[in-house]
Amino acid sequence: MSIDSYRIVPLDPEGIDRDFRELYRELISRGYYPQLRRVDGVFYLRTYNIGRRRGYRMATVLILMLITIATVAITSYLWYLQDLEIGSRINITTEAFRFGPIYIVILTLSIMGPLAVHEMGHYIASRILRVPATPPYFIPGLPGVGLGTFGAVILMRFFPAVADDLAWVAISGPLAGFLAIIAVTIYGASSSYIVPRLEAGAGFEEISFSPLLFIIITNILSRPGDGYVVILNPVAYAGYFLMLIHFLNLLPVAQLDGGQVLRSIVGPRIHRAVGISISLAMVIAAFFIRADIIYTIAFFLLIVLLLTGLRQHPGPAYSDSKPGRGAIAASILWAAMLSLTIPIPI
C-alpha cells in the first residue's frame, strides 16, 4: 500500500469539513483513502492507495447467512415445541398450535429480520456516504442457545470522512433495527397469553429486569388483571432479547455503535474515559446486584475492552472535524434509544 503526504492550505478554513467530505468521496471512488490532520494550525493530508477491490468475498457472506438461518431456524423449532408444551400443560391455544409449523418461519423471521435490518441500515448509510464497507456478515450461534445467532456485523475498511458522517453511519443501524424490534415486540406482546396465576403454576421463570420500552408495550397490549399473569410467546421473547442486544450495542464504549456516536461529539480521551468508567461501574455493580442481566452486561463490556486493548478511538478521517447538526441529531436519537432499551427492575 503506497502512502503519500501533503501539506495543504485550505482556501476556506471555515468550510474544511464540507470540502474534505467532497475530497474524501472523490478519492475513495478512485481507490484512495485520505486522512487529514491539523497540527499547530497546519493541515497535513495523507492518502493511502487502497485499490478498488471489494475487500470481501460474497460467497463467504452468503455461506454465513445460510448457516445462521439454519441455526436460528433450529432454535425457532425448539421454541415452537416449547410453546406447544406450554399450551398442553395449561390448556390454552398457543400461537404454535394456531399456526402449526409455519410458526417456525414466523419466529425465524422475527429474529433474523431486525438483525438484518440493523446491519443493512449501516450498509446503506455507508454506501450513501461513500465509506468502504462490506455487506453484513451473519454470525451463527449454537442452536437452542439464546437466539441461535451472535448477530451480524459489517466491516468498514476505513472510518467516515467527518464527525457527522461517523455519527450517521453508527446510528443508522440501531435506528433501523430499533423500529423493526418494536414491530416484532408489538406483534409478540399482543398475542402473548394472559392466564390465571394458579393455572400457570410452577415451571415458568419470572423476568426480574426488562427494557423500559418492552415494559411499556407489554403493559399496553397485554396488561393482566388481578390474579393473572402474562406468559410471553416466543415472538415476544425474541423481541425482549433483541431489545437487550440493542441496549448493549448502544452503550458508549469502544467501537460499539453507541461508542461511535459518542466519539463523533467528544474527543478520544473523553470517549475512552467514559467507556472505561461505565465498564468498571457495571463490574462493581455485578458484585452487589444479583441478577443475570447485570452479570451479562459486565462480562460483555469486559470482553469489549479486552478486544480493543483500551486503545483510543481514532475518530473520523479528518481527526479535528467538529460535530455539526448531523452529529447532534444522531446523538439525540442515540440517547433516546439507549434510555428506552435500558433494562430496569420490574
C-alpha positions as CSV (number, residue, x, y, z in Angstrom):
1,M,0.0,0.0,0.0
2,S,1.6,3.3,-1.1
3,I,1.3,6.4,1.1
4,D,1.6,10.0,0.0
5,S,1.7,13.0,2.3
6,Y,0.9,16.6,1.6
7,R,1.0,19.9,3.4
8,I,-2.1,21.9,2.3
9,V,-3.5,25.4,2.8
10,P,-7.4,25.3,2.6
11,L,-8.9,28.2,0.7
12,D,-11.9,28.2,3.1
13,P,-10.8,27.1,6.6
14,E,-14.4,27.5,7.9
15,G,-15.7,25.1,5.3
16,I,-13.0,22.5,5.8
17,D,-15.4,19.7,6.9
18,R,-17.5,20.2,3.8
19,D,-14.6,20.4,1.4
20,F,-12.8,17.4,2.9
21,R,-16.0,15.3,2.7
22,E,-16.1,16.1,-1.1
23,L,-12.4,15.2,-1.4
24,Y,-13.0,12.0,0.6
25,R,-15.7,10.8,-1.7
26,E,-13.8,11.6,-4.8
27,L,-10.6,9.9,-3.6
28,I,-12.5,6.8,-2.3
29,S,-14.1,6.4,-5.8
30,R,-10.5,6.4,-7.3
31,G,-9.2,3.8,-4.8
32,Y,-7.5,6.1,-2.3
33,Y,-8.2,6.7,1.4
34,P,-7.5,10.2,2.7
35,Q,-6.7,11.3,6.3
36,L,-6.5,14.9,7.3
37,R,-4.7,16.1,10.4
38,R,-4.2,19.6,11.8
39,V,-1.0,20.2,13.8
40,D,-0.3,23.7,15.2
41,G,-2.6,25.3,12.7
42,V,-1.1,23.5,9.7
43,F,-3.1,20.9,7.7
44,Y,-1.5,17.6,6.6
45,L,-3.2,15.3,4.1
46,R,-2.1,11.7,3.8
47,T,-3.5,9.4,1.1
48,Y,-3.4,5.6,1.1
49,N,-3.6,3.7,-2.2
50,I,-6.2,1.0,-1.3
51,G,-7.2,0.0,-4.8
52,R,-10.7,-0.7,-5.9
53,R,-11.1,-4.3,-4.8
54,R,-14.2,-5.1,-2.8
55,G,-12.3,-6.4,0.3
56,Y,-14.7,-9.3,0.8
57,R,-16.0,-12.5,-0.8
58,M,-19.7,-12.7,-1.5
59,A,-19.5,-16.5,-1.2
60,T,-18.4,-16.0,2.5
61,V,-21.2,-13.6,3.1
62,L,-23.8,-16.0,1.7
63,I,-22.5,-19.1,3.4
64,L,-22.5,-17.4,6.8
65,M,-26.0,-16.1,6.2
66,L,-27.3,-19.6,5.3
67,I,-25.7,-21.2,8.3
68,T,-27.1,-18.5,10.6
69,I,-30.6,-19.0,9.1
70,A,-30.2,-22.7,9.9
71,T,-29.1,-22.2,13.5
72,V,-31.9,-19.7,14.1
73,A,-34.5,-22.0,12.4
74,I,-33.4,-24.9,14.7
75,T,-33.7,-22.6,17.7
76,S,-37.1,-21.5,16.5
77,Y,-38.2,-25.1,16.1
78,L,-37.2,-25.8,19.7
79,W,-39.1,-22.7,20.9
80,Y,-42.1,-23.9,18.8
81,L,-42.0,-27.3,20.6
82,Q,-41.8,-25.4,23.9
83,D,-44.8,-23.3,23.0
84,L,-46.8,-26.4,22.2
85,E,-45.8,-27.9,25.5
86,I,-47.0,-24.8,27.3
87,G,-50.3,-25.0,25.6
88,S,-50.9,-28.6,26.6
89,R,-49.8,-28.0,30.1
90,I,-52.1,-25.1,30.9
91,N,-54.8,-26.0,28.3
92,I,-54.6,-22.9,26.1
93,T,-54.4,-22.4,22.3
94,T,-50.9,-21.1,21.8
95,E,-49.5,-19.4,18.7
96,A,-47.6,-22.6,17.8
97,F,-50.8,-24.6,17.9
98,R,-52.7,-22.0,16.0
99,F,-50.2,-21.6,13.2
100,G,-48.6,-25.0,13.1
101,P,-45.1,-25.5,11.7
102,I,-45.4,-22.2,9.8
103,Y,-44.9,-20.5,13.2
104,I,-41.2,-21.7,12.9
105,V,-40.9,-19.5,9.9
106,I,-42.6,-16.6,11.6
107,L,-40.3,-16.9,14.6
108,T,-37.2,-17.2,12.4
109,L,-38.1,-14.0,10.5
110,S,-38.8,-12.3,13.9
111,I,-35.2,-13.0,14.9
112,M,-33.4,-12.6,11.6
113,G,-35.4,-9.6,10.4
114,P,-34.4,-7.0,12.9
115,L,-30.8,-8.2,12.8
116,A,-30.7,-7.9,9.0
117,V,-32.5,-4.5,9.1
118,H,-30.0,-3.2,11.6
119,E,-26.9,-4.2,9.6
120,M,-28.5,-3.0,6.3
121,G,-29.0,0.4,7.9
122,H,-25.3,0.6,8.5
123,Y,-24.5,-0.7,5.0
124,I,-26.9,1.7,3.2
125,A,-25.6,4.6,5.2
126,S,-22.0,3.6,4.3
127,R,-22.8,3.4,0.6
128,I,-24.6,6.8,0.6
129,L,-21.6,8.4,2.4
130,R,-19.1,6.5,0.2
131,V,-17.5,4.7,3.2
132,P,-15.9,1.4,2.1
133,A,-17.8,-1.3,3.9
134,T,-18.7,-5.0,3.5
135,P,-22.3,-6.4,3.3
136,P,-23.5,-7.9,6.6
137,Y,-21.6,-10.9,7.9
138,F,-24.1,-13.0,10.0
139,I,-22.5,-14.9,12.9
140,P,-24.1,-18.3,13.6
141,G,-24.6,-19.3,17.2
142,L,-25.4,-22.6,18.9
143,P,-28.9,-23.9,18.2
144,G,-31.1,-23.5,21.2
145,V,-28.7,-21.1,23.0
146,G,-30.1,-17.6,23.1
147,L,-31.4,-16.6,19.7
148,G,-29.3,-19.1,17.8
149,T,-27.0,-16.4,16.5
150,F,-24.5,-13.9,17.7
151,G,-25.9,-11.2,15.4
152,A,-24.2,-9.7,12.4
153,V,-21.5,-7.2,11.6
154,I,-20.4,-5.1,8.7
155,L,-16.7,-4.3,8.4
156,M,-15.6,-0.8,7.5
157,R,-12.2,-0.8,5.9
158,F,-11.8,2.9,6.9
159,F,-13.6,5.4,9.0
160,P,-16.0,8.0,7.5
161,A,-14.8,11.4,6.5
162,V,-16.1,13.8,9.2
163,A,-17.9,13.7,12.6
164,D,-21.4,14.0,11.1
165,D,-20.8,11.0,8.8
166,L,-19.3,8.9,11.6
167,A,-22.4,9.6,13.7
168,W,-24.9,8.7,11.0
169,V,-23.1,5.5,9.9
170,A,-23.2,4.5,13.6
171,I,-26.8,5.4,14.4
172,S,-28.4,4.2,11.1
173,G,-28.1,0.6,12.1
174,P,-29.6,0.9,15.6
175,L,-32.3,3.2,14.4
176,A,-33.5,0.8,11.6
177,G,-33.2,-2.2,13.9
178,F,-35.0,-0.4,16.7
179,L,-38.0,0.2,14.6
180,A,-38.0,-3.5,13.4
181,I,-37.8,-4.7,17.0
182,I,-40.7,-2.5,18.0
183,A,-42.8,-4.2,15.3
184,V,-41.8,-7.7,16.5
185,T,-42.5,-6.8,20.1
186,I,-45.9,-5.3,19.3
187,Y,-46.9,-8.5,17.5
188,G,-45.5,-10.7,20.2
189,A,-47.0,-8.8,23.1
190,S,-50.4,-8.6,21.5
191,S,-50.5,-12.4,21.0
192,S,-49.0,-13.5,24.3
193,Y,-51.0,-15.4,26.8
194,I,-52.9,-14.0,29.8
195,V,-53.8,-16.8,32.2
196,P,-54.8,-17.1,35.9
197,R,-51.8,-17.3,38.1
198,L,-53.0,-20.5,39.7
199,E,-53.4,-22.2,36.3
200,A,-49.9,-21.1,35.2
201,G,-48.4,-23.0,38.2
202,A,-44.7,-23.6,38.5
203,G,-42.1,-24.1,35.8
204,F,-42.1,-20.5,34.5
205,E,-39.3,-18.1,35.1
206,E,-40.2,-14.6,36.1
207,I,-38.4,-11.7,34.4
208,S,-36.7,-9.5,37.0
209,F,-35.3,-6.9,34.6
210,S,-36.8,-5.7,31.4
211,P,-36.1,-3.0,28.8
212,L,-38.2,0.1,29.6
213,L,-39.9,0.1,26.2
214,F,-40.7,-3.6,26.4
215,I,-42.5,-3.0,29.7
216,I,-44.4,-0.1,28.2
217,I,-45.5,-2.1,25.1
218,T,-46.5,-5.2,27.1
219,N,-48.4,-3.2,29.7
220,I,-50.4,-1.5,26.9
221,L,-51.1,-4.6,24.8
222,S,-51.2,-7.4,27.4
223,R,-51.9,-6.0,30.8
224,P,-53.1,-8.8,33.2
225,G,-55.8,-8.2,35.7
226,D,-55.6,-9.1,39.4
227,G,-54.7,-12.8,39.8
228,Y,-53.5,-13.1,36.2
229,V,-50.0,-13.3,34.7
230,V,-48.6,-12.9,31.2
231,I,-46.8,-15.8,29.6
232,L,-44.7,-14.4,26.7
233,N,-44.9,-16.3,23.5
234,P,-41.7,-17.0,21.5
235,V,-42.0,-13.9,19.3
236,A,-42.4,-11.6,22.3
237,Y,-39.4,-13.4,23.9
238,A,-37.4,-12.7,20.8
239,G,-38.4,-9.0,21.0
240,Y,-37.2,-9.0,24.6
241,F,-33.8,-10.5,23.7
242,L,-33.3,-8.2,20.7
243,M,-34.0,-5.1,22.8
244,L,-31.4,-6.2,25.3
245,I,-28.9,-6.8,22.5
246,H,-29.6,-3.3,21.1
247,F,-29.1,-1.8,24.5
248,L,-25.6,-3.5,24.8
249,N,-24.7,-2.2,21.3
250,L,-25.8,1.3,22.2
251,L,-23.6,1.6,25.3
252,P,-20.9,4.3,24.7
253,V,-18.0,2.0,24.9
254,A,-15.1,1.5,22.4
255,Q,-16.3,0.9,18.9
256,L,-19.8,-0.3,19.7
257,D,-22.4,1.8,17.8
258,G,-23.0,3.9,20.9
259,G,-19.3,4.4,21.3
260,Q,-19.0,5.6,17.7
261,V,-21.8,8.1,18.2
262,L,-20.2,9.4,21.4
263,R,-16.8,9.7,19.6
264,S,-18.5,11.9,16.9
265,I,-19.2,14.6,19.6
266,V,-16.3,14.2,22.0
267,G,-12.5,13.8,21.7
268,P,-10.6,10.5,22.1
269,R,-9.7,11.0,25.8
270,I,-13.2,11.7,27.0
271,H,-14.5,8.8,24.8
272,R,-12.1,6.3,26.4
273,A,-12.7,7.7,29.9
274,V,-16.5,7.3,29.5
275,G,-16.1,3.7,28.2
276,I,-13.8,2.6,30.9
277,S,-15.9,4.3,33.7
278,I,-19.1,2.6,32.5
279,S,-17.4,-0.8,32.2
280,L,-15.9,-0.6,35.7
281,A,-19.2,0.6,37.2
282,M,-21.0,-2.4,35.7
283,V,-18.3,-4.8,37.1
284,I,-18.7,-3.2,40.5
285,A,-22.5,-3.4,40.3
286,A,-22.2,-7.1,39.5
287,F,-20.8,-7.7,43.0
288,F,-23.8,-6.1,44.7
289,I,-26.8,-6.8,42.4
290,R,-27.6,-10.5,42.0
291,A,-29.1,-10.5,38.5
292,D,-28.2,-12.4,35.4
293,I,-28.6,-9.3,33.2
294,I,-26.1,-7.3,35.3
295,Y,-23.6,-10.2,35.1
296,T,-24.1,-10.3,31.3
297,I,-23.6,-6.6,30.8
298,A,-20.5,-6.6,32.9
299,F,-19.0,-9.6,31.2
300,F,-19.9,-8.2,27.7
301,L,-18.2,-4.8,28.5
302,L,-15.1,-6.5,29.8
303,I,-14.8,-8.6,26.6
304,V,-15.2,-5.4,24.5
305,L,-12.5,-3.6,26.4
306,L,-10.1,-6.6,26.2
307,L,-10.7,-6.8,22.4
308,T,-10.0,-3.1,21.9
309,G,-7.0,-3.1,24.2
310,L,-8.1,0.2,25.7
311,R,-6.9,2.0,22.6
312,Q,-8.2,5.4,21.8
313,H,-10.8,5.6,19.0
314,P,-9.1,7.3,16.0
315,G,-12.3,9.2,15.1
316,P,-13.2,10.3,11.5
317,A,-10.7,10.6,8.7
318,Y,-10.5,14.3,9.5
319,S,-9.4,14.0,13.1
320,D,-10.3,17.6,14.0
321,S,-13.7,17.5,12.5
322,K,-16.3,19.3,14.6
323,P,-19.8,17.8,15.3
324,G,-22.4,19.6,13.3
325,R,-26.2,19.3,13.2
326,G,-26.0,15.7,11.9
327,A,-23.9,14.5,14.8
328,I,-26.1,16.4,17.3
329,A,-29.3,14.9,15.8
330,A,-27.7,11.4,15.8
331,S,-26.7,11.9,19.5
332,I,-30.3,12.8,20.5
333,L,-31.6,9.7,18.7
334,W,-28.9,7.6,20.4
335,A,-29.8,8.9,23.9
336,A,-33.5,8.3,23.3
337,M,-33.0,4.7,22.2
338,L,-30.5,4.0,25.0
339,S,-33.0,5.3,27.5
340,L,-35.9,3.2,26.1
341,T,-33.9,0.0,26.0
342,I,-32.2,0.2,29.4
343,P,-33.2,-2.8,31.5
344,I,-34.9,-1.8,34.7
345,P,-36.2,-3.9,37.6
346,I,-39.9,-5.0,37.5
